[in-house]
Amino acid sequence: MIEMHDLIEEMGLNIVRRGSKHPRNRSRLSYIKEVSDVLANKKGSDLIEGIKLDLSSIEDLHLNTDTLNMMTNLRVLRLYVPSGKRSRNVHHSGVLVNCLGVVNLVRIDLRECQHWKNLPDLSKASKLNWVNLSGCESLRDIHPSIFSFDTLETLMLDGCKKLKGLKSGKHLTSLRKISVNGCTSLKEFSLSSDSIRSLDLSSTRIGMIDSRFERLTSLESLNVHGLRYGNIPDELFSLKDLQELKICNCRLAIDKQLHVLFDASTYLRLLHLKDCCNLWELREL
């Protein structure tokens, strides 16, 4: 993702706008009246690739359920709903669920959608590589189709407090980063991958880390801060590429495992062991 100054972004959007007087013939849409007209009156087209809309100044936005289906090349849909307005200003908001199946969709950012309860079937989103649902406090289920394709690289679920399980029977070959920090109801976590580089399981209720994690041969950063239940497989401490390990505020007995880690890892540069109440001995380094 490329970020830019607001004035530069505005200049670019003005250039696109001058390209055609008809919004449906442009690649990007962001002006309130034009976006509202397109979404409400079935004026979508395959030329539209990105939509950005701030709903803070809109009292009612009517979405036609067929409109987004016309946008077969839509890659970016960004709707900002300010706190307090929720989705009551977006009529037929189920269209947002439907749009998640768009074939060319690459990124999903639903951060802080506190009333979003389920991530639906994403089996049509074959190019999806980045998903951020952090702060979706009502989220209960993640549809397994999110792991259907070997394209997903980043999955962020921080603070999804009602999520109880995350699992896939498929070996994941592209996933690089996954974070479930603060998923305080999460008890089941079962994923298999040899491409994950960053894994954050902190402040969860995971009781058993699946033994398949021995295949995490590319893991560089592991955070199990606050993990108070179960155990960590010995295999995780044998990862030679591990660079960062955080086991703060844990009740896990890890004395022997740390010895294995020190012998196996040649790249370890950061080790956090604060408040490990069951750590009795740390051998000379």
C-alpha positions as CSV (number, residue, x, y, z in Angstrom):
1,M,0.0,0.0,0.0
2,I,1.3,3.5,-1.0
3,E,0.4,6.4,1.2
4,M,0.5,10.0,0.1
5,H,-0.3,13.6,1.2
6,D,-4.0,14.5,1.0
7,L,-3.3,17.3,-1.6
8,I,-1.5,14.9,-3.9
9,E,-4.3,12.4,-3.6
10,E,-6.9,15.2,-4.3
11,M,-4.9,16.2,-7.4
12,G,-4.9,12.7,-8.7
13,L,-8.6,12.3,-8.2
14,N,-9.2,15.6,-10.1
15,I,-7.2,14.3,-13.0
16,V,-9.3,11.1,-13.1
17,R,-12.5,13.2,-12.8
18,R,-11.6,15.3,-15.8
19,G,-11.2,12.2,-17.9
20,S,-15.0,11.7,-18.2
21,K,-18.1,13.6,-17.1
22,H,-19.8,10.3,-16.4
23,P,-18.7,8.8,-13.1
24,R,-19.3,5.2,-14.3
25,N,-16.6,5.8,-16.9
26,R,-13.9,6.6,-14.4
27,S,-11.4,4.3,-12.6
28,R,-11.7,6.0,-9.2
29,L,-14.7,7.5,-7.4
30,S,-14.6,9.5,-4.2
31,Y,-17.0,12.5,-4.5
32,I,-20.0,12.0,-2.3
33,K,-22.8,12.9,-4.8
34,E,-21.2,10.9,-7.6
35,V,-20.6,7.8,-5.5
36,S,-24.1,7.9,-4.0
37,D,-25.6,8.2,-7.4
38,V,-23.6,5.3,-8.8
39,L,-24.3,3.0,-5.8
40,A,-28.0,3.8,-5.5
41,N,-28.9,3.8,-9.2
42,K,-27.2,0.7,-10.7
43,K,-24.6,2.8,-12.6
44,G,-21.6,0.5,-11.8
45,S,-19.3,-0.6,-14.6
46,D,-16.2,-2.7,-15.2
47,L,-14.1,0.5,-15.6
48,I,-14.4,1.3,-11.9
49,E,-11.5,0.0,-9.9
50,G,-11.6,2.0,-6.6
51,I,-14.3,3.7,-4.5
52,K,-13.6,5.8,-1.4
53,L,-16.5,7.3,0.6
54,D,-16.7,9.2,3.9
55,L,-20.1,8.6,5.4
56,S,-19.7,11.2,8.1
57,S,-21.7,13.8,6.2
58,I,-24.3,11.5,4.7
59,E,-27.6,10.9,6.5
60,D,-28.7,8.0,4.2
61,L,-26.9,6.0,1.6
62,H,-29.0,3.5,-0.4
63,L,-27.0,0.7,-1.9
64,N,-28.5,-1.3,-4.8
65,T,-27.6,-4.9,-4.3
66,D,-26.7,-5.3,-8.0
67,T,-24.4,-2.3,-8.4
68,L,-21.2,-3.8,-7.1
69,N,-21.7,-7.0,-9.1
70,M,-21.4,-4.7,-12.2
71,M,-17.9,-3.6,-11.0
72,T,-16.1,-6.7,-12.0
73,N,-12.7,-5.0,-11.8
74,L,-13.3,-3.3,-8.4
75,R,-10.1,-3.7,-6.4
76,V,-10.6,-1.1,-3.6
77,L,-13.7,-0.3,-1.6
78,R,-13.2,2.0,1.3
79,L,-16.2,3.2,3.3
80,Y,-15.5,5.3,6.4
81,V,-18.4,5.1,9.0
82,P,-17.7,7.3,12.0
83,S,-18.3,6.1,15.5
84,G,-22.0,6.4,16.5
85,K,-23.5,6.2,13.0
86,R,-22.9,2.4,12.7
87,S,-24.5,0.9,9.7
88,R,-28.0,2.4,10.1
89,N,-27.1,5.0,7.4
90,V,-26.3,2.3,4.9
91,H,-29.5,0.8,3.7
92,H,-29.2,-2.8,2.3
93,S,-25.8,-3.1,4.0
94,G,-25.8,-6.8,3.0
95,V,-24.3,-5.6,-0.3
96,L,-21.0,-5.1,1.6
97,V,-21.0,-8.8,2.3
98,N,-21.7,-9.6,-1.3
99,C,-18.8,-7.4,-2.5
100,L,-16.3,-9.5,-0.5
101,G,-16.6,-12.1,-3.3
102,V,-15.4,-9.8,-6.0
103,V,-12.9,-11.7,-8.1
104,N,-10.3,-9.0,-8.3
105,L,-10.4,-8.0,-4.6
106,V,-6.9,-7.9,-3.1
107,R,-7.3,-6.3,0.3
108,I,-10.0,-6.2,3.0
109,D,-9.8,-3.6,5.7
110,L,-12.7,-3.7,8.2
111,R,-10.8,-2.5,11.2
112,E,-13.0,-1.3,14.2
113,C,-16.3,-2.5,12.6
114,Q,-17.5,-3.4,16.1
115,H,-20.8,-4.8,15.0
116,W,-19.5,-7.1,12.3
117,K,-20.3,-10.6,13.3
118,N,-19.3,-13.0,10.6
119,L,-16.7,-13.0,7.7
120,P,-18.7,-14.6,4.9
121,D,-17.7,-17.0,2.1
122,L,-14.7,-15.6,0.2
123,S,-14.3,-18.4,-2.3
124,K,-14.6,-16.0,-5.3
125,A,-11.9,-13.7,-4.0
126,S,-9.1,-15.7,-5.6
127,K,-6.6,-12.8,-5.5
128,L,-7.1,-11.8,-1.8
129,N,-3.7,-11.4,-0.1
130,W,-4.3,-9.0,2.9
131,V,-7.1,-9.0,5.5
132,N,-7.4,-6.8,8.6
133,L,-10.3,-7.3,10.9
134,S,-8.7,-5.9,14.0
135,G,-11.1,-4.4,16.5
136,C,-14.1,-6.3,15.2
137,E,-15.3,-7.0,18.7
138,S,-18.5,-8.9,17.7
139,L,-16.8,-11.1,15.1
140,R,-17.5,-14.8,16.0
141,D,-16.7,-16.7,12.8
142,I,-14.1,-16.7,10.1
143,H,-15.4,-18.6,7.0
144,P,-12.8,-21.3,6.1
145,S,-12.8,-20.1,2.4
146,I,-10.4,-17.4,3.4
147,F,-7.7,-20.1,3.3
148,S,-8.9,-21.6,0.0
149,F,-6.3,-19.9,-2.2
150,D,-2.5,-19.8,-2.0
151,T,-2.6,-16.0,-2.1
152,L,-3.3,-14.8,1.5
153,E,-0.2,-13.3,3.0
154,T,-1.4,-11.2,6.0
155,L,-4.2,-11.9,8.4
156,M,-4.8,-9.4,11.3
157,L,-7.4,-10.3,13.9
158,D,-6.3,-8.3,16.9
159,G,-8.9,-7.6,19.5
160,C,-11.6,-9.9,18.0
161,K,-12.8,-10.7,21.5
162,K,-15.6,-13.1,20.6
163,L,-13.6,-15.2,18.1
164,K,-13.3,-18.7,19.6
165,G,-11.4,-20.7,17.0
166,L,-9.2,-20.3,13.9
167,K,-8.3,-23.4,11.9
168,S,-7.7,-24.8,8.5
169,G,-7.1,-28.3,7.2
170,K,-5.2,-26.9,4.3
171,H,-1.4,-26.4,4.4
172,L,-0.9,-22.7,3.7
173,T,2.0,-21.8,1.4
174,S,1.7,-18.0,1.2
175,L,0.8,-16.8,4.7
176,R,3.6,-14.6,6.1
177,K,2.0,-12.8,9.0
178,I,-0.8,-13.6,11.4
179,S,-1.8,-11.8,14.6
180,V,-4.6,-12.7,17.0
181,N,-3.4,-10.5,19.9
182,G,-6.1,-9.7,22.4
183,C,-8.6,-12.4,21.1
184,T,-9.5,-13.2,24.6
185,S,-12.0,-16.0,23.8
186,L,-9.7,-17.7,21.3
187,K,-9.1,-21.3,22.5
188,E,-8.5,-23.2,19.3
189,F,-5.7,-22.3,16.9
190,S,-4.7,-24.8,14.2
191,L,-2.9,-23.7,11.1
192,S,-0.2,-25.4,9.1
193,S,2.4,-23.4,7.2
194,D,6.1,-23.3,6.4
195,S,6.0,-19.7,5.2
196,I,4.9,-17.7,8.3
197,R,7.5,-15.3,9.5
198,S,5.5,-13.4,12.2
199,L,3.1,-15.0,14.6
200,D,1.4,-13.2,17.5
201,L,-0.7,-15.3,19.9
202,S,-0.5,-12.9,22.8
203,S,-3.3,-12.4,25.3
204,T,-5.4,-15.4,24.1
205,R,-6.8,-18.4,25.8
206,I,-5.1,-21.0,23.5
207,G,-4.6,-24.1,25.5
208,M,-2.6,-26.1,23.0
209,I,-0.5,-25.0,20.1
210,D,-0.9,-27.5,17.4
211,S,2.1,-29.8,16.9
212,R,2.0,-29.0,13.2
213,F,3.8,-25.8,14.1
214,E,7.0,-27.8,13.7
215,R,6.6,-26.9,10.1
216,L,7.0,-23.2,10.9
217,T,10.5,-23.3,9.5
218,S,10.5,-19.7,8.4
219,L,9.3,-18.2,11.6
220,E,11.3,-15.1,12.7
221,S,9.0,-13.5,15.3
222,L,6.9,-15.2,17.9
223,N,4.8,-13.5,20.6
224,V,3.0,-15.6,23.3
225,H,2.8,-12.8,25.8
226,G,0.2,-13.6,28.5
227,L,-0.2,-17.2,27.4
228,R,-1.2,-18.9,30.6
229,Y,-2.6,-22.3,29.6
230,G,-1.3,-25.4,27.9
231,N,2.2,-25.7,26.5
232,I,4.4,-24.7,23.7
233,P,5.7,-27.6,21.5
234,D,9.4,-28.2,21.8
235,E,9.7,-27.9,18.0
236,L,9.0,-24.2,18.2
237,F,12.2,-23.7,20.2
238,S,14.2,-25.5,17.6
239,L,13.6,-22.9,14.8
240,K,17.0,-21.8,13.6
241,D,15.7,-18.5,11.9
242,L,13.9,-17.2,15.0
243,Q,15.0,-13.6,15.7
244,E,12.4,-12.3,18.2
245,L,10.7,-14.2,21.1
246,K,8.3,-12.7,23.6
247,I,7.1,-15.0,26.5
248,C,6.3,-12.2,29.0
249,N,3.6,-12.7,31.7
250,C,3.3,-16.5,31.2
251,R,2.8,-19.4,33.4
252,L,4.6,-21.9,31.2
253,A,7.5,-24.0,32.3
254,I,10.1,-23.3,29.6
255,D,13.5,-23.8,31.3
256,K,14.6,-26.8,29.2
257,Q,13.0,-25.4,26.0
258,L,15.0,-22.2,26.3
259,H,18.2,-24.3,26.4
260,V,17.2,-25.8,23.2
261,L,16.5,-22.4,21.7
262,F,19.9,-21.1,22.6
263,D,21.5,-24.1,21.0
264,A,19.5,-24.0,17.8
265,S,19.0,-20.3,17.0
266,T,21.9,-18.3,15.5
267,Y,19.9,-15.2,14.7
268,L,18.1,-14.5,18.0
269,R,18.4,-10.8,18.9
270,L,15.4,-10.1,21.1
271,L,14.2,-12.2,24.1
272,H,11.5,-10.9,26.4
273,L,10.9,-13.0,29.6
274,K,9.4,-10.5,32.0
275,D,7.0,-12.0,34.6
276,C,7.5,-15.6,33.6
277,C,6.6,-16.9,37.1
278,N,7.5,-20.6,36.3
279,L,11.0,-19.8,34.9
280,W,13.5,-21.1,37.5
281,E,16.7,-21.1,35.7
282,L,18.4,-19.3,32.8
283,R,21.7,-20.8,31.9
284,E,24.7,-18.6,31.0
285,L,24.5,-17.2,27.5
